[in-house]
Amino acid sequence: MRWCSNLVIYSSRSHTCGELRKEHIGQTVELYGWVRHIRRYVNGPFFLTLHDAYGSTQLLVEKASPFYKILEQLSVESVIGISGTVNVRPDGMINKNMPTGEIEVVIDNVKVVNAAEELPIQVSDKGYKAKDELKLQYRYVDLRSSNLQQNLRLRSNIVMAMRKFLIDRAGFVEVETPTLFKRTPEGAREFLVPTRQPELFYTLVQSPQQFKQLLMVGGLDRYFQFARCYRDEDSRADRQPEFTQLDLEMSFVNQRAIQSLIEDLIQDIWPVTGYKFSTPVPFPRMSFTEAVTKYGSDKPDVRYDMKINDITAAVGHLFHADADKNVTACMCIVPDGEKYFKRPEFDQIHDFAKRNDGGKIIMLRLKEDGNWKGNASVNLIQNLKTQLQNEKAIKSGDLVIIATGMNYKPNLLLGKLRTFCADLLETKGIQLRNPNEFNFLWVEDFPLFSTSNESDSVIESTHHPFTAPREEDIDILFSDPLQVLGQHYDLVLNGNEVGGGSIRAHDVNLQQQIFEKILKVNASQFEHLLKGLKSGCPPHGGIALGFDRFMAVLCKSNSLRDVIAFPKSASGKDLLTGAPSTVNDEYLAEYHIRSVSSLKTN
């Protein structure tokens, strides 16, 4: 963690609350901060803990002090300024868990800067849990907790380190691109921004994708920015309607060069995180097909095993599965699952499978005495035992979960169960994932196109429509587009997608035909981009790192809200300010808009 060498410059204080040590004993100091804890003794002195952004200091208020009554009535989280003398603490009062735990400051003078009223939430880093909605509503209080302070400071330090690497070592230019854009069919739902010109709207950018490609047309060669992006989607723990990404683009480059740049960038900034760097360089690479078939996810967590095995050849006939008809049977082995799981855990696993596409599973519990038990008929269990007993990976005490279905459906279900069972095992004290291990992985060779969730006859871009196909697949691009692989690559960290990029289609004819012949999109919506591509466009590619998610993984948090100063709630609302909010009909009229409710009343 980087700290300024002089935190009292430009300030009224002589020291911070985390700065004082034994070498300061006898000095007169001036401190400012929040009253965090108050300990009173009957007919004796009492102690305050004064806290600021850099730490805490214990203050001693003598019974004879003229400020005794003022401070005695003070509420926690009030802001005060004090002057006093640094003393050594008595031996029995030394706090070895506190950096300033060997000293205390005896108060000589006090200024109550701002007395706090009773707060709806406590500022505490341990023991106290408030509802998330309440913490978001009073975010300015919650921000005083050391966890959020550390997360935001680490975020700031990593931003600075990334900027320094990209500009000083890699020759990039930081360029800001517009936030107000036009609606284009890139996939996600966009936020509309009305204008005072009738029937004309902006949208907030989903990403700077098209602008950064046009920067390459403009000859910038190497661009980056920490871009604010907006998508009108339901919020959840790993998603926010507005988010930040480290966005970059390069000309005259290929996939391996961009991956190498990101590997160098991460290695360069890693000392700032304080963790040991554990991923070999170059980062391991895995195809999309391998990731989905072996891990049931296109963002696998490879810190633990529990791989998925295709057992169609061995037991497919028991489930009418046939690989030739794209119906497969797969299994996932949960080591010691029978040993550590009881009826409640087995019920949780079943319920989890039902909640995920109504997936049906068979669970086989391999008893220590050699018997196999499960949620299937005795005859089926015996047949499965006969067919699977030669599987060397299976041992007594394990839990075997079997799923069947079309294409990747059983793999995807088992992939979710793989993670769910790992979570359950870790609640039992079985550590499968080292929290201090950070494993980076490239997943590549994605299908360039996929069918829509609504209709198999509708083809969509797997990522976005600007990704170039692999050169070896150009010949089948229009005859068999669903078999074409794209020059796309995702960066995965501990089971989280923290980045995604691609080599772009820089040939205007290729890009226009992808729009019109495959995606059935009106290419005129991208006229600005197509004109750029035929104006002398260099080959180019890039990547965007989901910076909020990257920081959440580094801070060991399951929620992006822990690394954003003022995040939105799970429903996409700003509970602090009350946004989004209504506006009156007069204001709407300036933008040529009428609310549905006003139409109903007229």
C-alpha positions as CSV (number, residue, x, y, z in Angstrom):
1,M,0.0,0.0,0.0
2,R,1.4,3.4,-1.0
3,W,1.2,6.2,1.5
4,C,2.1,9.9,1.1
5,S,5.3,10.6,3.0
6,N,3.8,13.8,4.6
7,L,0.1,13.5,5.5
8,V,0.0,16.6,7.6
9,I,1.1,19.0,4.9
10,Y,-1.9,21.2,3.9
11,S,-3.6,20.1,7.1
12,S,-4.4,21.6,10.6
13,R,-3.1,18.5,12.4
14,S,0.5,17.8,13.5
15,H,0.2,14.0,13.1
16,T,-2.3,11.5,11.9
17,C,-4.1,9.1,14.3
18,G,-2.1,6.2,13.0
19,E,1.3,7.8,13.2
20,L,2.4,8.2,16.9
21,R,4.9,5.8,18.4
22,K,7.2,5.5,21.4
23,E,9.7,8.0,19.8
24,H,7.0,10.7,20.1
25,I,6.7,10.4,23.9
26,G,6.8,13.8,25.5
27,Q,5.9,15.7,22.4
28,T,2.8,18.0,22.2
29,V,0.6,16.9,19.2
30,E,-2.5,18.1,17.5
31,L,-4.9,15.5,16.2
32,Y,-8.3,15.6,14.4
33,G,-10.7,12.7,13.8
34,W,-13.8,10.8,14.8
35,V,-14.5,9.6,18.3
36,R,-14.8,5.8,17.7
37,H,-14.9,4.3,21.2
38,I,-15.5,5.7,24.7
39,R,-14.5,3.8,27.9
40,R,-15.7,5.4,31.2
41,Y,-14.6,4.5,34.7
42,V,-16.7,5.6,37.8
43,N,-15.0,8.6,39.5
44,G,-12.0,8.2,37.4
45,P,-10.5,9.1,34.0
46,F,-12.0,7.9,30.8
47,F,-10.5,6.9,27.4
48,L,-11.5,7.8,23.9
49,T,-10.3,6.2,20.7
50,L,-9.8,8.9,18.0
51,H,-9.9,7.6,14.5
52,D,-9.0,9.0,11.1
53,A,-8.3,7.6,7.6
54,Y,-4.8,6.4,8.8
55,G,-5.4,4.7,12.1
56,S,-6.5,5.2,15.7
57,T,-5.0,6.8,18.8
58,Q,-6.1,6.3,22.4
59,L,-6.8,9.6,24.3
60,L,-6.8,9.9,28.0
61,V,-9.1,12.4,29.7
62,E,-8.1,13.1,33.4
63,K,-10.9,13.6,35.9
64,A,-9.7,17.0,36.7
65,S,-9.7,18.1,33.1
66,P,-11.9,21.1,32.3
67,F,-13.0,19.2,29.2
68,Y,-14.1,16.2,31.2
69,K,-17.9,17.0,31.2
70,I,-17.8,18.1,27.5
71,L,-16.2,14.8,26.4
72,E,-18.2,12.7,28.7
73,Q,-21.4,13.8,27.0
74,L,-20.0,13.4,23.5
75,S,-21.5,10.7,21.2
76,V,-19.4,8.3,19.1
77,E,-18.5,9.4,15.6
78,S,-18.4,13.1,16.6
79,V,-15.6,15.0,15.0
80,I,-13.1,16.7,17.4
81,G,-9.7,18.3,17.4
82,I,-7.4,17.9,20.4
83,S,-4.0,18.9,21.5
84,G,-2.1,17.0,24.1
85,T,1.0,15.2,25.3
86,V,2.1,11.8,24.1
87,N,2.6,9.4,27.1
88,V,3.7,5.8,27.3
89,R,0.9,3.4,28.2
90,P,1.2,1.5,31.5
91,D,2.4,-2.1,31.0
92,G,-1.0,-3.6,31.5
93,M,-2.6,-1.4,28.9
94,I,-0.3,-1.9,26.0
95,N,-2.3,-3.1,22.9
96,K,0.0,-5.1,20.6
97,N,-2.7,-5.4,18.0
98,M,-2.8,-1.6,17.5
99,P,0.1,0.2,15.7
100,T,-0.2,3.0,18.2
101,G,-0.8,0.6,21.1
102,E,2.3,1.6,23.1
103,I,1.2,5.2,23.6
104,E,-1.7,7.4,24.5
105,V,-2.3,11.1,24.3
106,V,-3.3,13.0,27.5
107,I,-5.7,15.7,26.4
108,D,-4.7,19.4,27.1
109,N,-7.3,21.1,24.9
110,V,-10.4,20.0,22.9
111,K,-12.4,21.5,20.1
112,V,-15.7,19.9,19.3
113,V,-15.8,20.4,15.5
114,N,-19.1,18.6,14.8
115,A,-21.1,16.6,17.3
116,A,-22.8,13.6,15.7
117,E,-26.4,12.6,16.3
118,E,-27.2,8.9,17.0
119,L,-26.3,7.0,13.9
120,P,-28.5,4.3,12.3
121,I,-25.5,2.1,11.7
122,Q,-22.3,1.5,13.6
123,V,-18.8,1.9,12.2
124,S,-17.3,-1.4,12.9
125,D,-15.0,-3.9,11.2
126,K,-15.9,-6.9,13.3
127,G,-18.9,-8.2,15.1
128,Y,-21.5,-5.7,13.9
129,K,-23.7,-6.6,10.9
130,A,-26.2,-4.1,9.4
131,K,-28.5,-4.8,6.5
132,D,-27.0,-4.1,3.1
133,E,-29.8,-1.7,2.3
134,L,-29.2,0.3,5.4
135,K,-25.5,0.5,4.8
136,L,-26.1,1.7,1.3
137,Q,-28.5,4.3,2.5
138,Y,-25.9,5.6,4.9
139,R,-22.9,4.9,2.8
140,Y,-21.1,8.0,4.0
141,V,-21.0,6.4,7.5
142,D,-20.2,2.9,6.2
143,L,-17.2,4.4,4.2
144,R,-15.5,5.1,7.6
145,S,-14.9,1.3,8.1
146,S,-11.3,0.3,7.6
147,N,-12.3,-2.5,5.1
148,L,-13.9,-0.1,2.7
149,Q,-11.1,2.5,3.2
150,Q,-8.4,-0.1,2.4
151,N,-10.3,-1.4,-0.6
152,L,-10.7,2.1,-2.1
153,R,-7.1,3.0,-1.4
154,L,-5.8,-0.2,-2.9
155,R,-8.0,0.6,-6.0
156,S,-6.5,4.0,-6.2
157,N,-2.9,2.6,-6.0
158,I,-3.6,0.0,-8.7
159,V,-5.1,2.6,-11.0
160,M,-1.9,4.7,-10.6
161,A,0.4,1.7,-11.1
162,M,-1.5,0.7,-14.3
163,R,-1.4,4.2,-15.7
164,K,2.4,4.4,-15.0
165,F,3.0,1.1,-16.8
166,L,0.9,1.8,-19.8
167,I,2.2,5.3,-20.3
168,D,5.8,5.1,-19.2
169,R,6.7,1.6,-20.3
170,A,4.3,0.6,-23.0
171,G,3.8,4.0,-24.8
172,F,0.1,4.2,-24.5
173,V,-1.9,7.4,-24.8
174,E,-4.8,8.0,-22.4
175,V,-7.8,9.3,-24.3
176,E,-11.3,10.1,-23.0
177,T,-14.1,9.0,-25.3
178,P,-17.8,10.3,-25.3
179,T,-20.3,9.0,-22.8
180,L,-23.3,10.2,-24.8
181,F,-23.6,8.0,-27.9
182,K,-26.3,6.6,-30.2
183,R,-28.3,3.4,-30.0
184,T,-26.6,0.5,-31.8
185,P,-27.5,-3.2,-31.4
186,E,-24.5,-4.4,-29.5
187,G,-26.4,-6.8,-27.2
188,A,-27.0,-5.3,-23.7
189,R,-29.9,-2.9,-23.0
190,E,-28.9,0.7,-23.0
191,F,-29.9,3.7,-20.9
192,L,-31.8,6.3,-23.1
193,V,-31.0,10.0,-22.6
194,P,-33.7,12.3,-24.0
195,T,-32.8,15.6,-25.6
196,R,-34.8,18.8,-26.1
197,Q,-35.0,18.0,-29.8
198,P,-38.2,16.1,-30.6
199,E,-37.8,12.3,-30.8
200,L,-34.0,12.5,-30.6
201,F,-32.2,10.5,-27.9
202,Y,-28.7,9.7,-26.9
203,T,-27.8,6.5,-25.1
204,L,-25.1,6.1,-22.5
205,V,-22.2,4.0,-23.9
206,Q,-22.1,0.3,-23.1
207,S,-18.4,0.5,-23.7
208,P,-16.0,2.7,-25.8
209,Q,-15.8,-0.2,-28.3
210,Q,-16.6,1.7,-31.5
211,F,-14.7,4.9,-30.5
212,K,-11.5,3.0,-29.6
213,Q,-11.6,1.3,-33.0
214,L,-12.0,4.7,-34.6
215,L,-9.0,5.9,-32.6
216,M,-7.0,3.2,-34.4
217,V,-8.3,4.5,-37.7
218,G,-7.1,7.9,-36.5
219,G,-3.6,6.7,-36.0
220,L,-3.3,6.8,-32.2
221,D,-1.7,3.4,-32.3
222,R,-2.0,2.7,-28.6
223,Y,-4.9,3.9,-26.5
224,F,-6.2,3.3,-23.0
225,Q,-8.6,4.8,-20.5
226,F,-10.4,3.9,-17.3
227,A,-13.8,4.1,-18.9
228,R,-17.2,4.5,-17.3
229,C,-19.7,2.1,-18.9
230,Y,-23.5,1.8,-18.6
231,R,-25.9,-1.1,-19.1
232,D,-29.5,-1.1,-18.1
233,E,-29.5,-4.6,-16.7
234,D,-30.6,-6.0,-13.3
235,S,-27.9,-5.4,-10.7
236,R,-26.5,-8.3,-8.7
237,A,-23.4,-9.0,-6.6
238,D,-21.1,-9.1,-9.5
239,R,-22.8,-6.5,-11.7
240,Q,-23.6,-2.8,-11.5
241,P,-25.6,-0.7,-14.0
242,E,-22.6,1.7,-14.2
243,F,-19.1,0.3,-13.9
244,T,-15.5,0.9,-14.7
245,Q,-13.2,-1.0,-17.1
246,L,-9.6,-0.6,-18.1
247,D,-10.1,-0.2,-21.8
248,L,-7.3,-0.4,-24.3
249,E,-6.7,-0.9,-28.1
250,M,-3.6,-1.4,-30.2
251,S,-2.8,-1.3,-33.9
252,F,-0.7,-3.8,-35.9
253,V,-1.0,-6.4,-33.2
254,N,-2.1,-10.0,-32.8
255,Q,-3.8,-12.0,-30.0
256,R,-0.6,-13.2,-28.4
257,A,0.9,-9.7,-28.3
258,I,-2.1,-8.4,-26.4
259,Q,-2.1,-11.3,-24.0
260,S,1.6,-10.7,-23.4
261,L,1.0,-7.0,-22.7
262,I,-1.7,-7.8,-20.1
263,E,0.6,-10.4,-18.5
264,D,3.4,-7.8,-18.2
265,L,1.0,-5.2,-16.9
266,I,-0.4,-7.5,-14.1
267,Q,3.1,-8.6,-13.1
268,D,4.3,-5.0,-12.9
269,I,1.4,-3.8,-10.7
270,W,1.2,-7.0,-8.6
271,P,3.6,-5.8,-5.8
272,V,1.0,-3.1,-5.0
273,T,-1.5,-5.8,-4.0
274,G,0.8,-7.3,-1.3
275,Y,0.2,-10.8,-2.5
276,K,2.6,-13.4,-3.8
277,F,2.4,-13.8,-7.6
278,S,1.6,-17.5,-8.3
279,T,0.6,-17.8,-12.0
280,P,3.3,-19.0,-14.4
281,V,4.0,-16.7,-17.3
282,P,2.8,-16.9,-20.1
283,F,-0.5,-17.5,-18.4
284,P,-2.0,-20.9,-19.0
285,R,-4.4,-21.1,-21.9
286,M,-7.6,-23.2,-22.3
287,S,-10.0,-23.5,-25.1
288,F,-13.7,-22.7,-24.6
289,T,-14.6,-26.3,-25.3
290,E,-12.1,-27.7,-22.7
291,A,-13.3,-25.2,-20.1
292,V,-17.0,-26.1,-20.6
293,T,-16.5,-29.9,-20.9
294,K,-14.1,-30.3,-18.0
295,Y,-15.2,-27.5,-15.6
296,G,-18.8,-26.7,-16.8
297,S,-18.0,-23.0,-17.1
298,D,-16.3,-20.6,-19.6
299,K,-14.6,-19.0,-16.5
300,P,-13.3,-22.0,-14.6
301,D,-11.7,-21.8,-11.2
302,V,-8.7,-24.0,-11.6
303,R,-7.4,-23.8,-8.0
304,Y,-9.2,-27.1,-7.2
305,D,-9.8,-30.3,-9.2
306,M,-13.3,-31.9,-9.3
307,K,-13.2,-32.0,-13.1
308,I,-16.2,-33.2,-15.0
309,N,-15.9,-36.5,-16.8
310,D,-17.9,-37.7,-19.9
311,I,-19.1,-41.2,-19.0
312,T,-21.4,-41.6,-22.0
313,A,-19.5,-44.6,-23.4
314,A,-19.7,-46.4,-20.0
315,V,-23.2,-45.7,-18.8
316,G,-24.9,-43.8,-21.6
317,H,-27.1,-46.8,-22.4
318,L,-28.6,-46.7,-19.0
319,F,-29.9,-43.2,-19.7
320,H,-30.6,-43.5,-23.4
321,A,-27.7,-41.2,-24.0
322,D,-25.9,-41.2,-27.3
323,A,-22.9,-39.0,-28.1
324,D,-23.7,-39.3,-31.8
325,K,-27.1,-37.6,-31.1
326,N,-25.4,-35.0,-28.8
327,V,-27.0,-36.5,-25.7
328,T,-24.3,-37.1,-23.1
329,A,-23.9,-38.4,-19.6
330,C,-21.4,-36.7,-17.3
331,M,-20.2,-37.0,-13.7
332,C,-18.5,-34.9,-11.2
333,I,-16.7,-36.5,-8.2
334,V,-16.9,-34.6,-4.9
335,P,-14.0,-35.9,-2.8
336,D,-15.1,-37.0,0.6
337,G,-18.6,-35.8,-0.1
338,E,-20.2,-38.9,1.5
339,K,-17.9,-38.5,4.4
340,Y,-18.7,-34.9,5.2
341,F,-22.2,-34.3,3.9
342,K,-25.3,-35.4,5.7
343,R,-29.0,-35.3,4.7
344,P,-29.3,-31.4,4.9
345,E,-26.4,-31.0,2.5
346,F,-27.7,-33.6,0.1
347,D,-31.1,-31.8,0.1
348,Q,-29.4,-28.5,-0.6
349,I,-27.6,-30.0,-3.6
350,H,-30.8,-31.4,-5.0
351,D,-32.6,-28.1,-4.5
352,F,-29.8,-26.2,-6.1
353,A,-29.9,-28.5,-9.2
354,K,-33.7,-27.9,-9.4
355,R,-33.2,-24.1,-9.3
356,N,-30.8,-24.3,-12.2
357,D,-32.8,-25.2,-15.3
358,G,-34.7,-27.8,-13.4
359,G,-31.7,-30.1,-13.7
360,K,-32.2,-33.7,-12.6
361,I,-29.2,-35.4,-11.1
362,I,-28.3,-38.8,-9.6
363,M,-26.2,-38.7,-6.5
364,L,-24.2,-41.9,-5.6
365,R,-22.8,-42.1,-2.1
366,L,-19.8,-44.4,-1.9
367,K,-19.9,-45.9,1.6
368,E,-16.7,-47.0,3.4
369,D,-18.0,-50.6,3.4
370,G,-18.0,-50.6,-0.4
371,N,-21.8,-50.2,-0.8
372,W,-23.2,-47.6,-3.1
373,K,-26.3,-45.7,-2.1
374,G,-28.2,-43.1,-4.0
375,N,-31.4,-41.5,-5.2
376,A,-32.1,-44.1,-7.8
377,S,-33.5,-47.6,-8.0
378,V,-31.5,-50.4,-6.6
379,N,-31.1,-51.9,-10.1
380,L,-29.8,-48.7,-11.6
381,I,-27.4,-48.1,-8.8
382,Q,-26.0,-51.6,-9.2
383,N,-25.6,-51.1,-12.9
384,L,-23.9,-47.8,-12.4
385,K,-21.6,-49.5,-9.8
386,T,-20.7,-52.2,-12.3
387,Q,-19.9,-49.8,-15.1
388,L,-18.1,-47.2,-13.0
389,Q,-16.2,-49.2,-10.4
390,N,-13.1,-49.3,-12.7
391,E,-13.0,-45.5,-12.7
392,K,-9.7,-44.9,-10.8
393,A,-10.8,-41.4,-9.7
394,I,-13.6,-42.8,-7.6
395,K,-12.9,-43.9,-4.0
396,S,-14.8,-44.8,-0.9
397,G,-16.2,-41.8,0.9
398,D,-16.8,-39.8,-2.3
399,L,-20.0,-38.4,-3.7
400,V,-20.6,-38.9,-7.4
401,I,-23.1,-36.6,-9.1
402,I,-24.3,-37.7,-12.6
403,A,-26.3,-35.5,-15.1
404,T,-27.5,-36.2,-18.6
405,G,-28.8,-34.0,-21.4
406,M,-28.2,-32.4,-24.8
407,N,-25.0,-30.8,-25.8
408,Y,-23.3,-28.9,-22.9
409,K,-26.4,-28.9,-20.7
410,P,-25.1,-31.6,-18.2
411,N,-21.7,-30.0,-18.1
412,L,-23.0,-26.6,-17.3
413,L,-25.2,-28.0,-14.5
414,L,-22.4,-30.0,-13.0
415,G,-20.2,-26.9,-13.3
416,K,-22.5,-25.0,-11.1
417,L,-22.8,-27.9,-8.7
418,R,-19.0,-28.2,-8.7
419,T,-18.8,-24.7,-7.2
420,F,-21.7,-25.2,-4.9
421,C,-20.2,-28.4,-3.5
422,A,-16.8,-26.7,-3.0
423,D,-18.6,-24.0,-1.0
424,L,-20.3,-26.7,1.1
425,L,-17.0,-28.5,1.8
426,E,-15.3,-25.3,2.8
427,T,-18.1,-24.7,5.4
428,K,-17.0,-28.0,6.8
429,G,-13.4,-26.8,7.2
430,I,-12.1,-28.6,4.0
431,Q,-10.1,-25.9,2.2
432,L,-10.1,-26.5,-1.6
433,R,-9.3,-23.0,-2.7
434,N,-6.4,-21.1,-1.2
435,P,-7.7,-17.5,-0.6
436,N,-4.2,-16.1,-1.0
437,E,-3.7,-17.9,-4.4
438,F,-4.5,-16.0,-7.5
439,N,-4.6,-18.1,-10.7
440,F,-4.9,-16.3,-14.0
441,L,-6.1,-18.2,-17.1
442,W,-6.7,-17.3,-20.7
443,V,-9.9,-18.9,-22.2
444,E,-9.9,-18.7,-26.0
445,D,-11.3,-20.2,-29.2
446,F,-14.9,-19.2,-28.4
447,P,-17.6,-19.7,-31.1
448,L,-17.9,-16.5,-33.0
449,F,-21.7,-16.9,-33.1
450,S,-24.4,-18.7,-31.2
451,T,-28.1,-19.1,-31.4
452,S,-30.5,-16.8,-29.5
453,N,-32.1,-18.0,-26.3
454,E,-35.4,-17.2,-27.9
455,S,-35.0,-19.0,-31.2
456,D,-32.5,-21.5,-32.6
457,S,-33.0,-19.8,-36.0
458,V,-31.7,-16.5,-34.8
459,I,-27.9,-16.1,-34.8
460,E,-26.2,-13.7,-32.4
461,S,-22.6,-12.7,-31.7
462,T,-21.2,-14.6,-28.8
463,H,-19.5,-11.5,-27.6
464,H,-19.9,-8.5,-29.9
465,P,-20.3,-8.1,-33.7
466,F,-16.8,-6.5,-34.2
467,T,-14.7,-9.7,-33.4
468,A,-12.8,-11.2,-36.3
469,P,-13.1,-14.9,-37.2
470,R,-10.1,-17.1,-37.1
471,E,-8.4,-16.9,-40.5
472,E,-8.7,-20.7,-40.9
473,D,-12.5,-20.4,-40.6
474,I,-13.1,-17.7,-43.1
475,D,-14.0,-20.3,-45.8
476,I,-17.0,-21.5,-43.8
477,L,-18.0,-18.1,-42.3
478,F,-21.2,-17.8,-44.4
479,S,-21.9,-21.4,-45.1
480,D,-21.6,-22.7,-41.5
481,P,-21.3,-19.7,-39.2
482,L,-22.0,-21.6,-36.0
483,Q,-18.9,-23.7,-36.5
484,V,-16.6,-20.6,-36.8
485,L,-14.3,-19.7,-34.0
486,G,-13.5,-16.1,-33.2
487,Q,-10.3,-14.4,-32.3
488,H,-11.7,-13.7,-28.8
489,Y,-10.0,-14.2,-25.5
490,D,-11.2,-13.9,-21.9
491,L,-9.0,-13.4,-18.9
492,V,-10.2,-15.4,-15.9
493,L,-9.0,-15.0,-12.3
494,N,-10.1,-17.6,-9.7
495,G,-13.3,-18.4,-11.5
496,N,-14.2,-14.8,-12.4
497,E,-14.1,-13.3,-15.8
498,V,-12.0,-10.1,-15.3
499,G,-11.3,-9.3,-18.9
500,G,-12.3,-9.9,-22.5
501,G,-10.9,-8.8,-25.8
502,S,-10.5,-9.7,-29.4
503,I,-8.8,-9.0,-32.7
504,R,-11.3,-6.8,-34.7
505,A,-12.7,-7.2,-38.2
506,H,-10.8,-4.3,-39.8
507,D,-11.9,-5.2,-43.4
508,V,-15.0,-3.2,-44.2
509,N,-16.5,-5.8,-46.6
510,L,-16.1,-8.6,-44.0
511,Q,-17.6,-6.4,-41.2
512,Q,-20.5,-5.3,-43.4
513,Q,-21.3,-8.9,-44.4
514,I,-21.2,-10.1,-40.8
515,F,-23.8,-7.4,-40.0
516,E,-26.1,-8.1,-42.9
517,K,-25.7,-11.7,-44.0
518,I,-25.2,-13.5,-40.6
519,L,-26.6,-11.2,-37.9
520,K,-29.3,-9.7,-40.1
521,V,-28.6,-6.2,-38.7
522,N,-29.1,-3.0,-40.6
523,A,-25.5,-2.0,-41.3
524,S,-26.5,1.7,-41.7
525,Q,-26.7,1.9,-37.9
526,F,-22.9,1.5,-38.0
527,E,-22.3,3.8,-40.9
528,H,-19.8,5.9,-38.9
529,L,-17.7,2.8,-38.2
530,L,-17.9,1.3,-41.7
531,K,-16.8,4.6,-43.2
532,G,-13.8,4.6,-40.8
533,L,-12.9,1.0,-41.8
534,K,-12.7,1.9,-45.5
535,S,-10.6,5.1,-44.8
536,G,-7.3,3.2,-44.3
537,C,-7.9,1.2,-41.2
538,P,-4.9,-0.7,-39.7
539,P,-5.4,-4.2,-38.2
540,H,-6.1,-3.8,-34.6
541,G,-7.3,-5.5,-31.4
542,G,-7.7,-4.8,-27.7
543,I,-9.1,-5.8,-24.4
544,A,-11.2,-4.4,-21.5
545,L,-10.5,-5.5,-18.0
546,G,-13.5,-5.3,-15.7
547,F,-11.8,-3.2,-13.1
548,D,-14.5,-3.4,-10.4
549,R,-14.6,-7.2,-10.6
550,F,-10.8,-7.4,-10.7
551,M,-10.6,-5.3,-7.5
552,A,-13.4,-7.4,-5.8
553,V,-11.3,-10.6,-6.4
554,L,-8.2,-8.9,-5.0
555,C,-10.1,-7.6,-2.0
556,K,-11.6,-11.1,-1.5
557,S,-15.1,-9.8,-1.7
558,N,-18.1,-11.5,-3.3
559,S,-19.7,-8.1,-4.1
560,L,-18.6,-5.3,-6.4
561,R,-20.3,-3.0,-3.9
562,D,-17.3,-3.4,-1.6
563,V,-14.9,-1.8,-4.0
564,I,-17.1,1.1,-5.3
565,A,-17.5,4.2,-3.2
566,F,-21.2,4.8,-4.0
567,P,-22.7,1.6,-5.6
568,K,-26.2,0.8,-6.6
569,S,-28.4,-1.7,-4.7
570,A,-29.4,-5.1,-6.1
571,S,-32.4,-3.5,-7.8
572,G,-30.2,-0.8,-9.4
573,K,-31.3,2.0,-7.1
574,D,-29.1,4.6,-5.4
575,L,-30.5,4.3,-1.8
576,L,-28.3,7.2,-0.6
577,T,-29.7,9.9,-2.9
578,G,-33.0,8.2,-3.9
579,A,-32.1,7.9,-7.6
580,P,-33.7,7.2,-10.0
581,S,-36.5,9.7,-9.1
582,T,-39.6,11.1,-10.7
583,V,-39.7,14.5,-12.5
584,N,-42.7,16.7,-13.0
585,D,-44.7,16.9,-16.2
586,E,-43.5,20.4,-17.0
587,Y,-39.9,19.2,-17.0
588,L,-40.8,16.2,-19.1
589,A,-42.5,18.5,-21.6
590,E,-39.1,20.2,-22.3
591,Y,-37.9,16.9,-23.6
592,H,-41.2,16.2,-25.5
593,I,-42.0,13.3,-23.2
594,R,-45.3,12.5,-21.4
595,S,-45.6,10.0,-18.6
596,V,-47.9,7.0,-19.0
597,S,-49.7,8.0,-15.8
598,S,-50.5,11.5,-17.1
599,L,-51.9,10.0,-20.3
600,K,-54.2,7.8,-18.2
601,T,-55.6,10.8,-16.2
602,N,-56.4,12.9,-19.3
